[in-house]
């Protein structure tokens, strides 16, 4: 009877195997299931490589799989905050920082007593407190950021990141002596962290100790060699010192790194262009070439069109400056944006249609606005409508920046030209 039972069972199994109802042991599943650790490792790898966009995507997938892991949300928020510096418009930057704040707020809700979570929330709030982006909310946000750093240190007095981020907040609150004490303590506790040296460099830069600032930024680069925003920071300090060759070297390093990673980041090319414009020789051809390269990487950014207008204005190519500024400030249709990018070589049959949305007037964009109206008024002739086009922008600038005598003098000069006929 036992043998008969085994034979019947074997027959049923074999029949089931051939019919497909019985699967072999250890057969791989049709769709492999990835774990949160797998996505987190991918995110860390991309962050280390300097590809912050891919790091964000990986961590978003990790948080989707495990929405109750506060550390995943905190790491996502940190990367989102860092990535905002590669964006060119205020709207893009604000949206990215709001994403970072939403991520870290979720982390706090999941783990309200976690020291690291509070430290990263302090960092996000500090970077979010950009006066151009949030206006009169700056002091409120900085106070909240300081409170978060304090909470982090209450939970863990040895939290080096919390000490470093507190130093950055103190700098932004103009409490420089306390900032220096905090970053010195952080460096003594753990000098292996990129953020410690980044913020140490920021403290020195704010204090006007530019050579020390460069040394600290370079230490941060040694720890995280693929984060291009660190190289941009070094280049800007060198440019402030009018050491233009050194500045161009670090901007070029950032650009080449992005090329290797196939990252379409216009920031290094815009930094190179601004450096050429500031050099005593004023190489406007090289500046324009680099802005055009930035435009090819991000052809939908109004800020890049505005910077092209600034280069054209500085090189006295006023006819070229006007349509570039119009795209940046008024916005423009696909035909005009193509014309700005390619000139007579524009081919609407092959070029993707790119419509540009104009930028609002802010403290960041006001130089574009008053340069635009200066060009319009300077190019005015009785037979054209340049002054009519400039009039609403004169009014908008006066309404927003009436207390700035320099800006008002520029506006008045343009209005006087238009009034003279």
ChimeraX attribute file (.defattr): number of C-alpha atoms within 10 A of each C-alpha:
attribute: neighborCount
match mode: 1-to-1
recipient: residues
	/A:1	6
	/A:2	7
	/A:3	8
	/A:4	9
	/A:5	10
	/A:6	11
	/A:7	12
	/A:8	11
	/A:9	12
	/A:10	12
	/A:11	12
	/A:12	12
	/A:13	15
	/A:14	12
	/A:15	13
	/A:16	13
	/A:17	13
	/A:18	10
	/A:19	10
	/A:20	10
	/A:21	9
	/A:22	13
	/A:23	12
	/A:24	8
	/A:25	6
	/A:26	6
	/A:27	7
	/A:28	8
	/A:29	7
	/A:30	6
	/A:31	6
	/A:32	7
	/A:33	8
	/A:34	11
	/A:35	13
	/A:36	21
	/A:37	13
	/A:38	15
	/A:39	21
	/A:40	22
	/A:41	16
	/A:42	19
	/A:43	28
	/A:44	22
	/A:45	16
	/A:46	20
	/A:47	19
	/A:48	16
	/A:49	18
	/A:50	22
	/A:51	22
	/A:52	23
	/A:53	15
	/A:54	18
	/A:55	26
	/A:56	24
	/A:57	15
	/A:58	23
	/A:59	27
	/A:60	21
	/A:61	19
	/A:62	25
	/A:63	20
	/A:64	14
	/A:65	14
	/A:66	15
	/A:67	16
	/A:68	15
	/A:69	17
	/A:70	24
	/A:71	18
	/A:72	26
	/A:73	27
	/A:74	27
	/A:75	24
	/A:76	27
	/A:77	31
	/A:78	21
	/A:79	20
	/A:80	23
	/A:81	24
	/A:82	18
	/A:83	22
	/A:84	21
	/A:85	17
	/A:86	17
	/A:87	18
	/A:88	18
	/A:89	17
	/A:90	18
	/A:91	12
	/A:92	15
	/A:93	19
	/A:94	18
	/A:95	13
	/A:96	21
	/A:97	25
	/A:98	18
	/A:99	16
	/A:100	29
	/A:101	24
	/A:102	15
	/A:103	24
	/A:104	28
	/A:105	20
	/A:106	20
	/A:107	27
	/A:108	21
	/A:109	12
	/A:110	17
	/A:111	17
	/A:112	13
	/A:113	15
	/A:114	17
	/A:115	25
	/A:116	25
	/A:117	32
	/A:118	28
	/A:119	28
	/A:120	28
	/A:121	32
	/A:122	31
	/A:123	28
	/A:124	28
	/A:125	26
	/A:126	26
	/A:127	20
	/A:128	25
	/A:129	23
	/A:130	18
	/A:131	14
	/A:132	14
	/A:133	19
	/A:134	12
	/A:135	12
	/A:136	12
	/A:137	13
	/A:138	21
	/A:139	16
	/A:140	11
	/A:141	20
	/A:142	23
	/A:143	17
	/A:144	16
	/A:145	28
	/A:146	25
	/A:147	17
	/A:148	24
	/A:149	29
	/A:150	20
	/A:151	21
	/A:152	28
	/A:153	21
	/A:154	13
	/A:155	15
	/A:156	15
	/A:157	13
	/A:158	16
	/A:159	19
	/A:160	26
	/A:161	26
	/A:162	32
	/A:163	27
	/A:164	29
	/A:165	29
	/A:166	30
	/A:167	31
	/A:168	30
	/A:169	26
	/A:170	23
	/A:171	20
	/A:172	20
	/A:173	16
	/A:174	12
	/A:175	13
	/A:176	19
	/A:177	13
	/A:178	14
	/A:179	25
	/A:180	21
	/A:181	12
	/A:182	22
	/A:183	26
	/A:184	17
	/A:185	18
	/A:186	26
	/A:187	19
	/A:188	11
	/A:189	15
	/A:190	13
	/A:191	16
	/A:192	13
	/A:193	17
	/A:194	21
	/A:195	21
	/A:196	31
	/A:197	25
	/A:198	23
	/A:199	25
	/A:200	30
	/A:201	27
	/A:202	23
	/A:203	26
	/A:204	19
	/A:205	18
	/A:206	15
	/A:207	14
	/A:208	11
	/A:209	13
	/A:210	20
	/A:211	15
	/A:212	16
	/A:213	25
	/A:214	23
	/A:215	17
	/A:216	24
	/A:217	27
	/A:218	21
	/A:219	21
	/A:220	25
	/A:221	20
	/A:222	12
	/A:223	16
	/A:224	18
	/A:225	17
	/A:226	21
	/A:227	22
	/A:228	26
	/A:229	19
	/A:230	21
	/A:231	24
	/A:232	24
	/A:233	21
	/A:234	25
	/A:235	29
	/A:236	23
	/A:237	20
	/A:238	21
	/A:239	20
	/A:240	14
	/A:241	13
	/A:242	15
	/A:243	15
	/A:244	20
	/A:245	15
	/A:246	17
	/A:247	24
	/A:248	23
	/A:249	16
	/A:250	23
	/A:251	29
	/A:252	19
	/A:253	17
	/A:254	23
	/A:255	23
	/A:256	15
	/A:257	19
	/A:258	20
	/A:259	12
	/A:260	8
	/A:261	13
	/A:262	10
	/A:263	17
	/A:264	14
	/A:265	20
	/A:266	25
	/A:267	24
	/A:268	27
	/A:269	25
	/A:270	25
	/A:271	25
	/A:272	26
	/A:273	28
	/A:274	23
	/A:275	25
	/A:276	23
	/A:277	21
	/A:278	16
	/A:279	15
	/A:280	9
	/A:281	8
	/A:282	15
	/A:283	17
	/A:284	21
	/A:285	15
	/A:286	17
	/A:287	26
	/A:288	24
	/A:289	17
	/A:290	22
	/A:291	28
	/A:292	24
	/A:293	18
	/A:294	25
	/A:295	24
	/A:296	15
	/A:297	17
	/A:298	19
	/A:299	21
	/A:300	19
	/A:301	24
	/A:302	28
	/A:303	26
	/A:304	28
	/A:305	31
	/A:306	29
	/A:307	25
	/A:308	30
	/A:309	31
	/A:310	25
	/A:311	27
	/A:312	22
	/A:313	21
	/A:314	15
	/A:315	17
	/A:316	13
	/A:317	14
	/A:318	20
	/A:319	14
	/A:320	16
	/A:321	26
	/A:322	24
	/A:323	23
	/A:324	30
	/A:325	31
	/A:326	21
	/A:327	28
	/A:328	30
	/A:329	24
	/A:330	15
	/A:331	20
	/A:332	21
	/A:333	13
	/A:334	18
	/A:335	15
	/A:336	21
	/A:337	26
	/A:338	22
	/A:339	16
	/A:340	23
	/A:341	18
	/A:342	14
	/A:343	12
	/A:344	9
	/A:345	9
	/A:346	16
	/A:347	13
	/A:348	12
	/A:349	7
	/A:350	7
	/A:351	12
	/A:352	11
	/A:353	15
	/A:354	16
	/A:355	19
	/A:356	22
	/A:357	16
	/A:358	19
	/A:359	22
	/A:360	15
	/A:361	17
	/A:362	18
	/A:363	13
	/A:364	15
	/A:365	18
	/A:366	17
	/A:367	14
	/A:368	21
	/A:369	25
	/A:370	20
	/A:371	23
	/A:372	27
	/A:373	26
	/A:374	23
	/A:375	23
	/A:376	24
	/A:377	25
	/A:378	17
	/A:379	16
	/A:380	19
	/A:381	13
	/A:382	9
	/A:383	6
	/A:384	10
	/A:385	12
	/A:386	19
	/A:387	25
	/A:388	13
	/A:389	13
	/A:390	22
	/A:391	16
	/A:392	12
	/A:393	18
	/A:394	21
	/A:395	11
	/A:396	13
	/A:397	19
	/A:398	16
	/A:399	10
	/A:400	13
	/A:401	16
	/A:402	12
	/A:403	10
	/A:404	10
	/A:405	10
	/A:406	10
	/A:407	17
	/A:408	17
	/A:409	11
	/A:410	15
	/A:411	22
	/A:412	14
	/A:413	14
	/A:414	24
	/A:415	19
	/A:416	11
	/A:417	15
	/A:418	21
	/A:419	10
	/A:420	6
	/A:421	9
